[in-house]
Amino acid sequence: MLFMLDVVFAHTSPDNLVAQEHPEWFHRGPDGRPAPIVEEWWDVVSFDWSVPVPAMWDYLVGVLQRWADLGVDGFRCDVAAAVPVEFWHQAKAAIAKIKPDFTWLGESSRADEVEERRAAGIPYQTDADLFCAFDLLYDYDFYALWTRCVTGDAPLWRYYEMMRLQGTVVPARRHKLRFVENHDKLRICSLCPLSQAKAWTAATAFLVGSMMIYAGEESTDPAVRAHWPSLFDSDPILPSAPPQQPEEKTEQHDFPRYVQQVCALKKHEAFAAGRLSVACTSPAVVAVQHPSCPSKPQRRRSLVGVFNVAGTKPGEEFELPAHLVPISAVTSTVLAECGGDGGGSEQWLHSVGDPPAWYCRVPQSAVVLECELSTVPQWFESPLF
């Protein structure tokens, strides 16, 4: 297990020792006292990053060095966009001397937040800025659109078109941290039914990048999965009692196992140096993760995922566009339907005729199959591409 520490350098508590000893390092309010740079953040005071202050920068880098000396494996940097990227460069160089194999995760910001802060004259970093220093950034750039897709208020193709665009702007060897919920956002089960929440969990893990499971997301208790935990009060996530009898076992009780399957899915070799393509978004999302190996296409061990994120009636059958998903054989089922073994792969994907036409069945939530492809799969056509 690796240990990542949460670091907050955009702001701190008013009673923090640093705020008491070095008020000159902080943004000042109308009364000349340390204050938050964003008015709604009434419970904190913000460091003043508008001009470099060598003593402050050295002090904060020293804090990071101490934790790296103690064995921390990475930092999750809160509101990283509010801190100059030059500071992150300085900090990263200092930590590399202690522990070269270190992970930097930045809590980047939504596009509307960047726009709003900059309009108010507050220096704020974009993803393009932060990726110069960070290995991973939060997947916030299209979060608002994703939320509208979850609730059915925006077409799915628009979100996946943006995911394709995102893949063209994220630098090589840098990634997005994928999630369906976190401490600042509503739990997904408060936005859609459980079956769709499961589908979105799997579909999100299927994207390129790392996957975060938020505490309680895997709970068997529906009240826990729909409850937005408090940031400031004791709000424990208690374990749920297991079913007393086998017949009492439900989709709710199987959900933790499903989350485990989704996490295991990310370790498949197709993700190691893979490429994502999405063939269609209706009646279900059909996506392909395939290795980037132009030679020996007949030996590609690719993953084909079918995700019922829109809540389409399960069992509906539809033909896959052959030029987008060039399947030559289906070898195994990697992720099965929650609550059972999912049946054989032919239950979800089968061919008819010669040359074969491949037909797919809509699952209740999600199914992922390992397939051999004859050529490189393609994306669906969209206005942007």
N, C-alpha and C positions, 0 to 999 in steps of 0.2 A: 504494500500500500504506500502511496505517495501522499505527502501532506502539503496543502496549499493554504497560505494565510491570506486573509482579507486585509487589505491595506487601504486606509482612507486618508488621502493627502489633499483632497479638495477642501475639506472642512474638518472641524473637530468640535468637541464639546466646549462650551464657554468656561467651564471650570477645569479644563485641561491645564496641566502645569505649564505647558509651552505658551498657551494663551495668556497666562498670568505673568510669565517672566519675559515674554517677547511680544507685547501687543503691537509693536511696529511691524511684525510679520503678517499682520492680518488686515483684511478689508475693513474700512472704517465706516460707521453709520453717520447720520447727521450730527449725533452727539459726540463724535470723535472716538467712540469706543469700538472695539472689534464687533463686527456684525456679519450676518449672512449676506452673500452677494445676490442671492435669490430671496426675495422677501418672504415667500411661503416657507422657507426653511428656518422657521422661527427658533428652533431648538439647537442650532449650531452657529458657529462663527467660521467664516471662510478665510483660508489663507489668501494673501494677496499675490497672485501670480502675474500681475500686469507688467512688472519689471523684474529682472533677475536680482535676487538678493543672495549673494554667495554664501553668507553664513547660514541662512535658512536652508538653502539647497544642500549644503554639506551636512547639516544636522539631520535632515530627512534621509539622505543617502546613508548616513551612519546608522539610522534606525533599521533600514533594510539590511545593511551589512551584518548587524548583530543577529538578526533572525536567520540570515543565511548561514552564519557561523554555527547557529544552534541546530542546523540540519533541515530547515524548511526547503521544500522542493520547488516551490513556485509561489507567485503572488497573484492574487485576484485584486486588481486595482479599481477601487470604487470611483465612479464618476471620472474615469480617466480622461475624458474629453475636456474637463475643466483645468487640467494641468498641462503646461507646455510640453510638447514632444521633446524639446531640448533637455528638459529635466529627465524624462524617461530614458533618453540616450545616455545621459551621465550615470543614472542609476544602474542601467543595464550593464554598462561597461565595468562598473565597480563590482557588481555581483558576479560577473563572468570570471573575475580573477579569483573568486572564492569557490564558485561552483559553475563550471561552464555549461553543464547540462541542466539548465534552469528553464522553467516555463513561466511565461508572462501572459496573463489573461487580463484584458482591459474591458471594463464596462463602458462600452461606447454608447452613443446616444441616438435617439430617433432623429430623422431628418428634420422634422418640424421643431424639435428642441434645439438643434444646432442653429436653425434659421432664427428662432426666437431669441436665443442668447446673443447671437451676433448682432441682431437688430438693436438689442439693448446695450451694445457696446462692450459685451463681455467676451473676452477671448475664449474660443471654443474650438476643439479639434474635430475634424471629420475623420471618417474611417481611413481615408487616404493618408492623412497625417499619422494616425495612430499605428497603422500597419508597418510604418517604418521602424517601430520599436517593439511592437507586440507580436506574439505568436498567434494568439487567439483574440477575437473580439466578439462581443455579444451580437447575436443576430437580430439587431433592432432596426436595420435600415428599412425593412418592409413589414415590420411588425403590425402596423395599423391595418395594412391591406390583408395580412394573414388573418387577423382577428375578424375582419369583415367576411372573409371566406368561411371561417369556422361557423359563424352565425348565419351564413347563407345570404349575406347582403352584398356580396361581390362574386363575380364569376371566377371559378378556380383557375382557368387558363391565364388570367391576368397575374395571379400570384406565381405560377410556375414560369411564366414569361419573365418575371422579375428575378426568379432564381437563376434562370439561364443568363440574364444580364449580369447578375452578381458574380457568376462564375467567370465572366470576362474581365472583371475589374479587381477582384481579390488577387493580390500578388501570389506568385508561386511560393510554395512552402509556408503559406499563411492560411488560416482557416477561420471559419465562423463557428461559434459555440451555439449549437442548436438546442432548443427547448420548446416545450409547449406551455410552461408556466415557470414563474420564479417569485422571489420575495416581493417584487414590486408590481406583479401582474396577477390578474384574477386566475384562479384555478380553471383548467379547461372544462372540468365537469360542471362548472357554473355557466358555461357558454353553449354546451351541446350535450346530447345524451352519451351514456357510457360507451356504446358501441362505436360512435364516431370519435370519441376521445381516444379509444384504443387505436382506431385507424390512423388518427393524426399522430399519435405517439410513434407508431411504426413508420409512417410516411416521413416524419421529421427525422427520425434516425436514418432513413434511407438516403437523405441528402448528403452531399460532401461536407465533411467537417466532423467535429466532436459533438457528443450528445450529453446533455445534463439532465439528470432526473432529480427533481426538486423534492425535498423531504415531505412525505405524506402523499406524493403523487401515486405511489404504488399501493396505498392503503386499501384494505378490503371494506373499510367503512365508508359508505357513500357520503355521510355527513362530513367526514374529514376531507374527502376529495373535492367537496364543493366549498369548503370553508377557507376563506382567505386569512392566513395567520396574521396575528398582530405583530408589528415590528417592535413595539415598546412594552408589551405586557407579557407575563408568563402565559404561554399558550401551547402546552405540550401536545404532542401527537402520540396518543396512547395506542398500543397494539390492540387489535380486534380479536375477540374470542374466535377460535376455529369452529367449524360446524360440528355439532355433537354427533350427527349421523351422516353417513355418505350421501343419503338422499337429500340432505340439506345443503349440500355443496352447490353453489350457484356461480354464475358468471362473476359476481362480486368477489367470491373467495378465490377464484382462479386468476384474478387480475395480477397479483404479485408475481405469479409464475410467468404470466405473459410479459410483464416488464423485464423479467430476467431473460426471456427469450429475445426480446428486442435488444437488450444490451449485448447478448452473445452474438447477435446478428452483425454488429459493428466490427467484430473480429474476423469476419469472412475475408478471404484473400482478395475478393473483388473490390474491397474498399481500400486496399493498401496503396494502389496506384491507379485507382479506377476513374472512370468518367461516368457522369450521370447524363441520361437522356430520358425524356418523358414523351411517350408516344401519344397519349390522349388523357383527357381529364374527365370524360363522361362516357358511359354511366359510372365509371370508376376511374381513378388515377392509375395508369399503367406506366411504371417507370423501370428503367434498366440501369444497373450498375455493372460496368464491364471493364476488364483490365485494359490498360493502354499498351497493347502489344500488337502492332500491325502485322507481324509475321505469324504464321500458323493460326489463322482465324478459326480453323475447325477445332482448336484446342482451348478456346476461350471458355473459362468457367465463369459465367456471368450470372447475375441475379436479376430475376424479373419479379417485381413487386406489384401486387394489385391491392389498392387501398380504397375502401369504401368511405371516404371522408365526407361525402355529400349525403350519406344516409339513404342511398338507393335501395330498393327492395332486394334483399339477398336472393341469389339464385338466377337472376337475369343473365342471359347469355348473349355475348356480342363477339363479333369477329375483330381480331387484331389486324391493324394495317401491316401487311407483310413487309412493305418497304421500310417501315419504321422499327419493327421488332422481328428481325430475320432469324427466327428460331429454327434450328435443325433437329434438336432433341431436348427433352426434359429429363433431367437425371435424378432429381430428388426434391423433397419439400424441406425448406429451411426454417420457415416460420409458419406454424399452423394456426388455425383458428383457436382463439382462447376457449378453454373448456373442453378440449378434446384433442385427439391426435391429428385432426384435420383431414384424415383420409389420404388416399394416394394422390399423387400429383395429377393423375388423369381426371380427378374430380374437379379440378380448377382449370386445367388447360389441356385441350385435346385437339388433334388434327383430323381433317377430313379431306380425302382426295389426294391426287398426285399430279402436279406438285401440291403439297399440303396447304390447306387454309387452316389457320389456328384460331380456335374459339376459346374464349375466356368466360368464366362464370364469376359473377359478383359475389364476394364473400360478405359475411355479416360485418366484419371489421377489416381484416387484412390477411393476405397470404403472400409468402415469398418463396419462389421456386428457383432452384439452380438449373440453368439451361446451357446448352451449347448453341452458339450463334454462328451463322455462316458468313456474315459480314458485320460491319460496324453498325449499330443501331442509330436511329436519327431522332431528332426532336419533331414535335408537331409544328405545323406552320402557324405563325402568329404575325400580327402587324409589325412588330419590332424587328423580326428576323426574316 
